[in-house]
Every structure is written in structure tokens, then in C-alpha cells.
Amino acid sequence: MSPRDLLRNPCWQGEDLGHPLPDSTHAVSVALPRWRDVIAYEDNDPQCRSQLRAFYPRFALHPLVAEVAQQALAMLPTEMCSAGSSAWPYPNAAAAQLAQHHCQSQAPGASTQIVDQLGLSVLIANADASPHAKAFWQHAGLGASSRRAAISLNKEAAPAAASAEQAKALVIERLAAIYGCDTQQLSLHPSGMAALHTALQSVTALRPGRPTLQIGFPYVDVLKLPQVVFAGSELLLDSSSAAIEAALDRIDPAAVIVELPSNPLLQCMDLSTLSRLAHARGIPVIADDTIGSCLNIDPLPYADLIFSSLTKSFAGRGDVLAGALVVSPSSPWEQTFRDQRSRTGCIGLGDADAMALEQGSRDVQARVPQLNRHAQALAAQLSNHPEVARVYYPDQCANFRNLLRPNGGHGCLLSFELKGGSDQAQAVYDRLAVCKGPSLGTPFTLVCPYVLLAHYDELPWAKACGVPSHLLRVSVGLEQPEELWQRFERALSASSH
């Protein structure tokens, strides 16, 4: 059976619940086609969860990774596997040891061990350590990938080492050409969060024991990783120069972290001003350009470390987890950060994932401008619709425009609110004939009630930050813009009756 064509035949109805997005063994998204499916998923409803054939890999174990984990638990002597124990497969001992160290630091009396299972290093955590093992898995993004698990289980063949190295070199060269930097400035990682983990290791070595400062409403794990795994992080929603200066002087952070633009409000702060204020105090700046895309914006003159989830627009397929970290050649700490990376090493991208990433990104130079155009067209059409209260898209942000490369666009992501609030958002979501689930940058349009998925346990906090739970986030795909608009218009029109 051939894979489902999600551009023409999207997963949008109740019967599609749990379908992998894309229709692939290694899909990183899953269909949650109705509002009630999103709620059931967040409430851990067993009936909903049992129908899911894929997960975003950091938020739950992929079925193949879970199979390795179950085998590892089954191999343990009964006395070593107590009720509530869990298993977390990592690609190598170094990654598993980082997870184990986190568990030991958070729960000193808890029991953990690392076992070899089918060539993977599996962290076994008892009931006391399991919540911390789960948090590290989600926030750090260093876990074994589905492709690595498939190879361990003899369900897929391992690529030739020479072919994998060539793929990694091609990806690095591709990224270096886009960023306009030397290949030595770049490293590849198992996920965007793993790239941030490496960046935080670098700034922690430079400024030990200091928390970080995040400016602007955060993607959940960009804030949680430094808060939970490193020395803490404080969030500043006021991006005025006065507020930033006061926070820098009060906190004296290890680094400042910003998203370009923020998720899901798609706002961008004045990066040049932030850089000047931070550097005057000897503080590095870490930027996340995942949503803006390295093809569209250039933060290298201002940010010291740039991390990106290559899973999204760069790979463009939705079936590989990967990340990149760039040390800016303009950074005062360029040599320090490069030396630190060499000394400590980093958990690199797996061979099979590198092969998939290289293949997926071959058309990135043509595909991203197309996604830019389609998203800008949809944002304009939504802005003019009588049922839409507000559209969030970076073309309205002067600070984002200041970072644009020549011929750069504004990315594939937009968000919008409806005048009818939550009830109308639910009606539109249920009737919208596009794929519905987490992630972004896929060739098919992907919609989700982002705040429910990312902040379900802290909705009042998100609301207090100006981010309503009924906001709909859209990753615009490669469908014909007019045909895509007709799908949105039908859902909007039906919801107004």
C-alpha cells in the first residue's frame, strides 16, 4: 500500500485519530483531528492513547523505542525491576550517563542503572527516579531515535558508515552555505533541544552556577531545559530596553535566550539592542531560529550561539528528528565555545537520521520560499475574514524584518484567534479539512490548538502571559494557496452559522 497523500487526502476526521503524520514509520507528528481528541490526549485517556500510532518523539517513546525499553525491563532480574520502574533508551553511554546524573541530582536516594540492550544504552529508573528520567528525556532531546531503535531490533538495515559520514558532511556544508559561515562553526545533534543542551553546557562552563534569562513567551522546553536540567531560568515578558537592563543587572545570567520569532505569538525582539546590552555585561546570547528559518533571517551578527530544530522546515518531511548548533564567527567567545565543544564532545546525530536529513533537505532552498509565500497569503486572507479577531504572523514585526536576509520571507507558521472565542475555535478546528497535530514545517498544512498541547497544565499562566488557550496555530504547507484557503473558508463559514 502506498503512503497516504496528505496534501490531497489530509487526516482531519474522527476516523483518522492516531494516524502518523506523515504516513511513515518515523513520523514525528500524529493526527488529533477533533478538539476532544486533543483534550483526551492531554488527559492521558487510555482509549485515545491506545489509538495513537506515532508520538512527537520527545514527549513519549516512539513504538519502536518503546519496544527496546520493554525488552530491557523484561531482561532484568525481578528484584531489580520494581513497580513503577521505567526504561529510557539512549544512543550511547554518554547520553545515558547525562540522564542518570540528572536523576541522581534530583532524587539522590532513587535507584538508577544503565544496561546495554541491543547496542543501545538504556537507563533503568525506579519509581522515584522515573519522573526525572521522563523530564530529562523530554527537555534534553538526547534519546535514541526511532531509526536507531529499528536498526537495533533488526527491522531496518544500518547505513554504511562512509555513506552516513558523507551525508553529515553534505548537511553541514548546506547549512554553512545558508548561514554564511565556515563548516567548523556547525555541529549536528539528535534534536533541536539537544543542540540547546550543548549550548547550555558551553555557557555553563563559561559562567558556572548562573541561571539563564529568557525573553519573550517561550516554547515550553526552551524554558524548561535550563530550569529543570541546568541552574534555572527566569522569564521576562517585557522586552523593553529598560526592563532587559534591569533583569541583566539583577540576575547576571549565564546567557540570554530568545526565539526568532516566539512560538506561538510570532513576535521578535530587537536582537541588536539585546546583543549590545548583554555583551556590555559579558553575557552571551543564545537564539533559536527554528521558526524564522536560517534561509530567511540572519542572527549571526548578534547572537553568540544559534540552535535550530532541523526537524522542521529544514528537513521538511516530518519524519526525522535533528538539530544544529552554530557558533557565531562574530561572537567574542567564538574560540572559547568551539574549544569547549571539542573538549566535552557532544551527542551527535545518528547515522540513519543523518541520511534521512540529507535527503529531505536537498530541496530546502526552493521549498522554504514557497512555504513563505503560501503562509503570507493565508495570513492576509485570514486577516480579512469577518470571523477572525487577530492573526499573528512575523510580517507585522519590525524587529523580525530587521533580521531578514535579501529575498528572505517570514516563515511557514502563523496563529490566529476567532471572534467567537473557544467555542468557535473548537468548531473551526473540527471542520477544518487539513491535517491536525503537533510540529511544523511539513509539506502538508498542519493545525493545532498549540497552547493546549504545550501548556495544558499551566493554562491560567499562559493566559496571564497574553496567550489564550483557543488560539489556533497553522504550519502552512505546499497545497495550492487558493485551494487551501477554500478549506479554511468553508470551516470558518460553517462555524458562524
Summary of the structure (lengths in Angstrom):
residues: 497
radius of gyration: 21.7
end to end distance: 39.8
largest distance: 64.7
contacts: 1837
relative contact order: 0.12
helix: 44%
strand: 15%
